[in-house]
Amino acid sequence: MKLTVVEETKTKMVFSIEGETHTFCNLLKEEIRNVKGVEISVYKIDHPLVGVPKFQVETKGVEPRKAVKEALKSIQKMSKDFAKQAAKL
């Protein structure tokens, strides 16, 4: 996975994630959307076979980079919790 920031201001961030598909992107989009202060969290993939996901995050009252980091930490915690539950099976 390679994350590249394309554009960044105090209230907007556009970045691409090379090597990911809809599976991870949908999860990340929803987790970013759950962060307080996020107004827009969307992504698109120009071509389904060779396209690179491109995200746009717009915020009010929180820096976009901090919102993305918070969402990633949430995903990481969910993954650890899931792994613990799966180990009990």
JOGI-V431897 format. One record per pair of residues at least 4 apart in sequence whose ideal C-beta (glycine too) atoms are under 6 Angstrom apart, sorted by the first residue. I is the first residue (numbers start at 0). GAP is how many residues later the second one is. Records with the same first field share a line. If there is no record, write none. Layout:
I: GAP / GAP
This chain:
0: 18 / 19
1: 16
2: 12 / 14
3: 12
4: 10
5: 8 / 9
6: 7
7: 5
10: 48
11: 46
12: 44 / 51
13: 42
14: 40
15: 36 / 38
16: 36
17: 34
19: 4 / 5 / 33
21: 4
24: 18 / 28
28: 12 / 14
30: 40 / 43 / 44
31: 6 / 9 / 25 / 35 / 39
32: 5 / 8
34: 32 / 35 / 36
36: 22 / 23 / 24 / 25
37: 21 / 29
38: 19 / 21
39: 18
40: 16
41: 14
42: 10 / 12
43: 10
44: 6 / 8
45: 5
46: 4
56: 7
58: 5 / 8
61: 4 / 5
